[in-house]
Amino acid sequence: MRNYELMFILRPDLEADAVQANVEKFANIITENGGEVTKNEVLGKRRLAYEIQKHRDGIYVLYNFRANAETVKELDRILRISDDVIRHIIVKDVVA
């Protein structure tokens, strides 16, 4: 298993409980597929550098996790089809 870092941006109009539900949903996807979440943190609402899907702000969430390649592929697939996520990126964490 490798270390990964995931950053995703949620729509700014989500309520606090919807944000928490999304955070838990993606953590569950990682753990159900054999991964391990080492850190997750909601960074809060921030101004975007440019408009994405007609949104000027977004709620940033950061995960550090350990997983295999199949888990990362499944997580990426679900992030792509999620309506609440406006942008995401998953990278290998080489520092950890």
DSSP file (Angstrom, degrees, kcal/mol; ACC not computed):
  #  RESIDUE AA STRUCTURE BP1 BP2  ACC     N-H-->O    O-->H-N    N-H-->O    O-->H-N    TCO  KAPPA ALPHA  PHI   PSI    X-CA   Y-CA   Z-CA
    1    1 A M              0   0    0      0, 0.0     2,-0.2     0, 0.0    67,-0.2   0.000 360.0 360.0 360.0 143.8    0.0    0.0    0.0
    2    2 A R  E     -A   67   0A   0     65,-2.4    65,-2.1     0, 0.0     2,-0.4  -0.702 360.0-107.9-110.9 163.2    1.1    3.5   -0.8
    3    3 A N  E     -A   66   0A   0     90,-0.3    90,-2.5    -2,-0.2     2,-0.3  -0.764  40.3-179.0 -90.3 136.4    0.5    6.9    0.8
    4    4 A Y  E     -AB  65  92A   0     61,-3.3    61,-2.3    -2,-0.4     2,-0.4  -0.907  20.5-146.4-132.0 159.6   -1.7    9.3   -1.1
    5    5 A E  E     -AB  64  91A   0     86,-2.9    86,-2.7    -2,-0.3     2,-0.5  -0.998  14.0-167.5-127.3 132.4   -3.1   12.7   -0.6
    6    6 A L  E     -AB  63  90A   0     57,-2.4    57,-2.9    -2,-0.4     2,-0.4  -0.978   6.3-179.1-121.9 128.4   -6.5   13.8   -1.8
    7    7 A M  E     +AB  62  89A   0     82,-2.4    82,-2.1    -2,-0.5     2,-0.3  -0.997  10.6 171.9-123.0 128.7   -7.8   17.3   -2.0
    8    8 A F  E     -AB  61  88A   0     53,-2.3    53,-2.3    -2,-0.4     2,-0.5  -0.976  23.9-140.1-136.2 155.8  -11.3   18.0   -3.2
    9    9 A I  E     -AB  60  87A   0     78,-2.9    77,-3.0    -2,-0.3    78,-1.1  -0.953  16.8-157.1-116.7 124.9  -13.5   21.1   -3.4
   10   10 A L  E     -AB  59  85A   0     49,-3.0    49,-2.1    -2,-0.5    75,-0.2  -0.615  36.1 -83.7 -96.3 158.8  -17.2   20.9   -2.5
   11   11 A R    >   -     0   0    0     73,-2.1     3,-1.1    -2,-0.2    47,-0.2  -0.327  35.9-132.0 -57.7 140.9  -19.9   23.3   -3.6
   12   12 A P  T 3  S+     0   0    0      0, 0.0    -1,-0.1     0, 0.0    46,-0.1   0.679  99.0  66.2 -73.5 -16.5  -20.0   26.4   -1.4
   13   13 A D  T 3  S+     0   0    0     46,-0.0     2,-0.2     2,-0.0    -2,-0.1   0.348  74.9 116.6 -88.9   8.2  -23.8   26.3   -0.9
   14   14 A L    <   -     0   0    0     -3,-1.1     2,-0.1    70,-0.1    -4,-0.0  -0.502  66.2-120.7 -76.6 143.9  -23.7   23.0    1.1
   15   15 A E     >  -     0   0    0     -2,-0.2     4,-2.0     1,-0.1     3,-0.2  -0.342  29.8-104.5 -74.5 164.6  -24.9   23.0    4.7
   16   16 A A  H  > S+     0   0    0      1,-0.2     4,-2.2     2,-0.2     5,-0.2   0.863 121.4  51.2 -61.4 -38.0  -22.5   21.9    7.4
   17   17 A D  H  > S+     0   0    0      1,-0.2     4,-2.0     2,-0.2    -1,-0.2   0.840 108.8  51.2 -71.3 -30.6  -24.2   18.5    7.8
   18   18 A A  H  > S+     0   0    0      2,-0.2     4,-2.0    -3,-0.2    -2,-0.2   0.869 109.6  50.6 -70.5 -36.9  -24.0   17.8    4.1
   19   19 A V  H  X S+     0   0    0     -4,-2.0     4,-2.3     2,-0.2    -2,-0.2   0.937 111.8  47.3 -63.8 -46.2  -20.3   18.6    4.1
   20   20 A Q  H  X S+     0   0    0     -4,-2.2     4,-2.4     1,-0.2    -2,-0.2   0.878 109.5  54.1 -63.3 -37.9  -19.7   16.2    7.0
   21   21 A A  H  X S+     0   0    0     -4,-2.0     4,-2.3     1,-0.2    -1,-0.2   0.900 109.6  47.5 -63.0 -40.9  -21.8   13.6    5.2
   22   22 A N  H  X S+     0   0    0     -4,-2.0     4,-2.3     2,-0.2     5,-0.2   0.905 110.3  52.0 -66.5 -41.3  -19.5   13.9    2.1
   23   23 A V  H  X S+     0   0    0     -4,-2.3     4,-1.7     1,-0.2    -2,-0.2   0.925 114.0  43.4 -60.6 -44.7  -16.4   13.7    4.3
   24   24 A E  H  X S+     0   0    0     -4,-2.4     4,-2.4     2,-0.2    -1,-0.2   0.869 110.4  56.7 -68.9 -36.7  -17.6   10.5    5.9
   25   25 A K  H  X S+     0   0    0     -4,-2.3     4,-1.7     1,-0.2    -2,-0.2   0.929 110.3  42.7 -61.6 -46.1  -18.8    9.1    2.6
   26   26 A F  H  X S+     0   0    0     -4,-2.3     4,-1.6     2,-0.2    -1,-0.2   0.843 112.9  52.9 -72.7 -32.5  -15.4    9.3    1.0
   27   27 A A  H  X S+     0   0    0     -4,-1.7     4,-2.3    -5,-0.2    -1,-0.2   0.897 109.1  50.9 -65.6 -39.3  -13.6    8.1    4.1
   28   28 A N  H  X S+     0   0    0     -4,-2.4     4,-2.8     1,-0.2     5,-0.2   0.867 105.8  55.1 -65.6 -36.6  -15.9    5.0    4.1
   29   29 A I  H  X S+     0   0    0     -4,-1.7     4,-1.1     2,-0.2    -1,-0.2   0.910 109.8  47.3 -62.3 -41.6  -15.1    4.4    0.4
   30   30 A I  H  <>S+     0   0    0     -4,-1.6     5,-2.7     1,-0.2     3,-0.3   0.946 116.5  42.1 -64.9 -48.3  -11.4    4.3    1.3
   31   31 A T  H ><5S+     0   0    0     -4,-2.3     3,-1.4     1,-0.2    -2,-0.2   0.863 110.8  55.4 -71.2 -35.3  -11.8    2.0    4.3
   32   32 A E  H 3<5S+     0   0    0     -4,-2.8    -1,-0.2     1,-0.3    -2,-0.2   0.778 107.0  52.0 -67.8 -25.2  -14.3   -0.3    2.7
   33   33 A N  T 3<5S-     0   0    0     -4,-1.1    -1,-0.3    -3,-0.3    35,-0.3   0.153 130.7 -89.7 -98.0  18.8  -11.9   -1.0   -0.2
   34   34 A G  T < 5S+     0   0    0     -3,-1.4    -3,-0.2     1,-0.3    -2,-0.1   0.555  87.3 123.4  92.6   8.1   -9.0   -1.9    2.1
   35   35 A G      < -     0   0    0     -5,-2.7     2,-0.4    -6,-0.2    -1,-0.3  -0.326  51.1-135.4 -94.5-179.4   -7.4    1.5    2.6
   36   36 A E  E     -C   66   0A   0     30,-2.9    30,-2.9    -2,-0.1     2,-0.6  -0.974   8.1-141.3-141.7 121.9   -6.7    3.4    5.8
   37   37 A V  E     +C   65   0A   0     -2,-0.4    28,-0.3    28,-0.2     3,-0.1  -0.742  19.7 177.7 -83.7 119.6   -7.4    7.2    6.4
   38   38 A T  E     +     0   0A   0     26,-2.1     2,-0.3    -2,-0.6    27,-0.2   0.752  68.0   1.8 -93.1 -27.4   -4.5    8.6    8.4
   39   39 A K  E     +C   64   0A   0     25,-2.1    25,-3.0     2,-0.0     2,-0.4  -0.948  56.7 179.6-159.3 135.6   -5.7   12.2    8.4
   40   40 A N  E     +C   63   0A   0     -2,-0.3     2,-0.4    23,-0.2    23,-0.2  -0.997  10.2 175.4-138.2 143.5   -8.7   14.2    7.2
   41   41 A E  E     -C   62   0A   0     21,-2.6    21,-2.9    -2,-0.4     2,-0.7  -0.983  27.8-140.1-151.5 128.9   -9.3   17.8    7.6
   42   42 A V  E     -C   61   0A   0     -2,-0.4    19,-0.2    19,-0.2     3,-0.1  -0.832  15.8-169.6 -89.9 115.0  -12.0   20.3    6.4
   43   43 A L  E     -     0   0A   0     17,-1.9    18,-0.2    -2,-0.7    -1,-0.1   0.617  36.0-130.1 -83.4 -13.2  -10.1   23.4    5.5
   44   44 A G  E     -C   60   0A   0     16,-1.1    16,-2.5    -3,-0.1     2,-0.4  -0.331  41.6 -28.2  97.0-177.2  -13.2   25.5    5.1
   45   45 A K  E     +C   59   0A   0     14,-0.2     2,-0.3    -2,-0.1    14,-0.2  -0.607  64.2 170.6 -81.4 131.1  -14.6   27.8    2.6
   46   46 A R  E     -C   58   0A   0     12,-2.9    12,-2.1    -2,-0.4     2,-0.3  -0.940  37.9 -98.2-137.7 159.1  -12.1   29.7    0.4
   47   47 A R  E     -C   57   0A   0     -2,-0.3    10,-0.3    10,-0.2     2,-0.2  -0.601  39.2-129.0 -76.7 133.8  -12.1   31.9   -2.6
   48   48 A L  E     -     0   0A   0      8,-2.8     3,-0.1    -2,-0.3    -1,-0.1  -0.522  10.7-128.3 -81.3 152.2  -11.2   30.0   -5.9
   49   49 A A  E    S+     0   0A   0     -2,-0.2     2,-0.3     1,-0.2    -1,-0.1   0.821  93.4   5.2 -68.6 -31.1   -8.6   31.4   -8.2
   50   50 A Y  E    S-     0   0A   0      5,-0.1     2,-0.2     6,-0.0    -1,-0.2  -0.965  96.0 -80.3-148.4 162.1  -11.0   31.2  -11.1
   51   51 A E  E     -     0   0A   0     -2,-0.3     2,-0.5    -3,-0.1     5,-0.2  -0.437  39.5-168.8 -69.8 132.6  -14.7   30.3  -11.5
   52   52 A I  E >  S-C   55   0A   0      3,-2.0     3,-1.6    -2,-0.2     5,-0.1  -0.987  73.7 -18.9-124.2 119.8  -15.5   26.6  -11.6
   53   53 A Q  T 3  S-     0   0    0     -2,-0.5    -1,-0.1     1,-0.3     3,-0.1   0.872 127.0 -54.9  51.0  42.9  -19.0   25.5  -12.7
   54   54 A K  T 3  S+     0   0    0      1,-0.2     2,-0.4     2,-0.0    -1,-0.3   0.677 111.4 124.4  65.5  22.1  -20.2   29.1  -11.9
   55   55 A H  E <   - C   0  52A   0     -3,-1.6    -3,-2.0     1,-0.1    -1,-0.2  -0.937  39.8-175.5-111.4 134.8  -18.9   29.0   -8.3
   56   56 A R  E    S+     0   0A   0     -2,-0.4    -8,-2.8    -5,-0.2     2,-0.3   0.620  74.6  41.2 -98.2 -18.5  -16.5   31.6   -7.0
   57   57 A D  E     - C   0  47A   0    -10,-0.3     2,-0.3    -5,-0.1   -10,-0.2  -0.794  65.1-175.7-122.7 166.1  -16.0   29.9   -3.6
   58   58 A G  E     - C   0  46A   0    -12,-2.1   -12,-2.9    -2,-0.3     2,-0.7  -0.985  29.7-116.3-158.9 156.8  -15.5   26.3   -2.5
   59   59 A I  E     -AC  10  45A   0    -49,-2.1   -49,-3.0    -2,-0.3     2,-0.3  -0.878  35.3-147.6 -99.0 115.6  -15.2   24.2    0.6
   60   60 A Y  E     -AC   9  44A   0    -16,-2.5   -17,-1.9    -2,-0.7   -16,-1.1  -0.644  16.0-175.5 -89.5 137.4  -11.8   22.5    0.7
   61   61 A V  E     -AC   8  42A   0    -53,-2.3   -53,-2.3    -2,-0.3     2,-0.4  -0.999   5.9-161.5-133.2 136.0  -11.2   19.1    2.2
   62   62 A L  E     -AC   7  41A   0    -21,-2.9   -21,-2.6    -2,-0.4     2,-0.4  -0.964   7.2-176.2-122.3 132.9   -7.8   17.3    2.6
   63   63 A Y  E     -AC   6  40A   0    -57,-2.9   -57,-2.4    -2,-0.4     2,-0.4  -0.964  12.3-165.5-123.3 142.4   -7.2   13.6    3.2
   64   64 A N  E     +AC   5  39A   0    -25,-3.0   -26,-2.1    -2,-0.4   -25,-2.1  -0.999  30.9 156.1-118.4 131.5   -4.0   11.7    3.8
   65   65 A F  E     -AC   4  37A   0    -61,-2.3   -61,-3.3    -2,-0.4     2,-0.4  -0.977  40.7-127.8-152.7 162.4   -4.5    7.9    3.3
   66   66 A R  E     +AC   3  36A   0    -30,-2.9   -30,-2.9    -2,-0.3     2,-0.3  -0.953  45.9 135.7-113.0 133.3   -2.9    4.6    2.6
   67   67 A A  E     -A    2   0A   0    -65,-2.1   -65,-2.4    -2,-0.4     2,-0.2  -0.977  47.9-102.3-164.0 170.4   -4.4    2.4   -0.1
   68   68 A N     >  -     0   0    0     -2,-0.3     4,-1.7   -35,-0.3     3,-0.3  -0.481  46.1 -96.6 -96.3 175.0   -3.7    0.2   -3.1
   69   69 A A  H  > S+     0   0    0      1,-0.2     4,-2.2     2,-0.2     5,-0.1   0.834 120.8  56.2 -64.4 -35.0   -4.2    1.3   -6.7
   70   70 A E  H  > S+     0   0    0      1,-0.2     4,-2.2     2,-0.2    -1,-0.2   0.887 106.4  50.8 -66.3 -38.1   -7.7   -0.3   -7.1
   71   71 A T  H  > S+     0   0    0     -3,-0.3     4,-2.5     2,-0.2    -1,-0.2   0.905 110.0  50.0 -64.2 -41.3   -8.9    1.7   -4.1
   72   72 A V  H  X S+     0   0    0     -4,-1.7     4,-2.5     2,-0.2    -2,-0.2   0.897 109.8  50.7 -65.2 -40.6   -7.6    4.9   -5.7
   73   73 A K  H  X S+     0   0    0     -4,-2.2     4,-2.2     2,-0.2    -1,-0.2   0.918 112.2  46.7 -62.4 -43.5   -9.3    4.1   -9.0
   74   74 A E  H  X S+     0   0    0     -4,-2.2     4,-2.2     2,-0.2    -2,-0.2   0.911 112.8  49.4 -66.0 -42.5  -12.6    3.5   -7.3
   75   75 A L  H  X S+     0   0    0     -4,-2.5     4,-2.4     1,-0.2    -2,-0.2   0.912 111.0  49.9 -61.9 -43.7  -12.3    6.7   -5.2
   76   76 A D  H  X S+     0   0    0     -4,-2.5     4,-2.0     1,-0.2    -1,-0.2   0.897 109.6  51.8 -61.9 -41.4  -11.5    8.7   -8.3
   77   77 A R  H  X S+     0   0    0     -4,-2.2     4,-1.3     1,-0.2    -2,-0.2   0.916 112.1  45.1 -62.0 -44.0  -14.5    7.2  -10.2
   78   78 A I  H  X S+     0   0    0     -4,-2.2     4,-0.8     1,-0.2    -2,-0.2   0.877 110.8  53.3 -71.1 -37.2  -16.9    8.1   -7.4
   79   79 A L  H  < S+     0   0    0     -4,-2.4     3,-0.4     1,-0.2    -1,-0.2   0.879 106.3  54.8 -63.1 -36.9  -15.4   11.6   -7.0
   80   80 A R  H  < S+     0   0    0     -4,-2.0    -1,-0.2     1,-0.2    -2,-0.2   0.852 112.9  40.6 -65.0 -35.1  -15.9   12.2  -10.7
   81   81 A I  H  < S+     0   0    0     -4,-1.3     2,-0.3    -5,-0.1    -1,-0.2   0.489  88.3 110.2 -95.7  -2.4  -19.6   11.4  -10.6
   82   82 A S     <  -     0   0    0     -4,-0.8     3,-0.3    -3,-0.4    -3,-0.0  -0.573  57.6-152.9 -75.2 130.6  -20.4   13.1   -7.3
   83   83 A D  S    S+     0   0    0     -2,-0.3    -1,-0.1     1,-0.2    -4,-0.0   0.762  92.0  56.8 -74.1 -25.1  -22.6   16.2   -7.8
   84   84 A D  S    S+     0   0    0    -74,-0.1   -73,-2.1   -73,-0.0     2,-0.5   0.713  91.3  80.4 -80.7 -20.8  -21.3   17.9   -4.7
   85   85 A V  E     +B   10   0A   0     -3,-0.3   -75,-0.2   -75,-0.2     3,-0.1  -0.768  49.7 177.4 -91.7 123.9  -17.6   17.8   -5.7
   86   86 A I  E    S+     0   0A   0    -77,-3.0     2,-0.3    -2,-0.5   -76,-0.2   0.676  70.9   1.2 -98.6 -19.5  -16.6   20.5   -8.2
   87   87 A R  E     +B    9   0A   0    -78,-1.1   -78,-2.9   -35,-0.0    -1,-0.3  -0.952  64.6 174.1-162.3 147.3  -12.9   19.6   -8.4
   88   88 A H  E     -B    8   0A   0     -2,-0.3     2,-0.3   -80,-0.2   -80,-0.2  -0.987   9.4-168.7-151.7 160.1  -10.5   16.9   -7.0
   89   89 A I  E     -B    7   0A   0    -82,-2.1   -82,-2.4    -2,-0.3     2,-0.4  -0.972   4.8-163.2-150.9 138.1   -7.0   15.7   -7.2
   90   90 A I  E     +B    6   0A   0     -2,-0.3     2,-0.3   -84,-0.2   -84,-0.2  -0.992  18.6 173.9-122.0 125.2   -5.3   12.5   -5.9
   91   91 A V  E     -B    5   0A   0    -86,-2.7   -86,-2.9    -2,-0.4     2,-0.3  -0.934  37.1-103.6-130.2 153.6   -1.5   12.4   -5.7
   92   92 A K  E     -B    4   0A   0     -2,-0.3     2,-0.9   -88,-0.2   -88,-0.3  -0.590  32.5-135.8 -71.8 134.7    1.1   10.0   -4.3
   93   93 A D        +     0   0    0    -90,-2.5   -90,-0.3    -2,-0.3    -1,-0.1  -0.824  29.7 171.7 -95.7 102.4    2.6   11.3   -1.1
   94   94 A V  S    S+     0   0    0     -2,-0.9    -1,-0.2     1,-0.2   -90,-0.0   0.639  70.1  63.3 -87.7 -14.9    6.3   10.8   -1.3
   95   95 A V              0   0    0      1,-0.2    -1,-0.2   -92,-0.0    -2,-0.1   0.854 360.0 360.0 -78.0 -35.8    7.2   12.7    1.8
   96   96 A A              0   0    0    -93,-0.0    -1,-0.2    -3,-0.0    -2,-0.1   0.512 360.0 360.0 -69.0 360.0    5.4   10.4    4.2
